[in-house]
Amino acid sequence: MLTLLTELLPQRAELQVTDGVTTSDLRAAGVLPVPHRARRPASVLTLHEEGPEGQLALL
C-alpha cells in the first residue's frame, strides 16, 4: 500500500480537498463506531483450509 501511495506523489500536488470527512460523516455512513469484532487481532486459527497432512495452509 505504501509503495502504491509513493507512486502517486507527483499527482498528489494536483489534488485539492475542499470538504474534509468528519466524524459525523463516518457515523452516518456506518463506519463508526468500529464493531467489536474488528478490534480483535486477526487469527489464522479460525480458517478451515488445511493442507494434505492436516496443517493450516497459509496462502
Summary of the structure (lengths in Angstrom):
residues: 59
radius of gyration: 19.7
end to end distance: 19.0
largest distance: 56.2
contacts: 63
relative contact order: 0.08
helix: 39%
strand: 3%
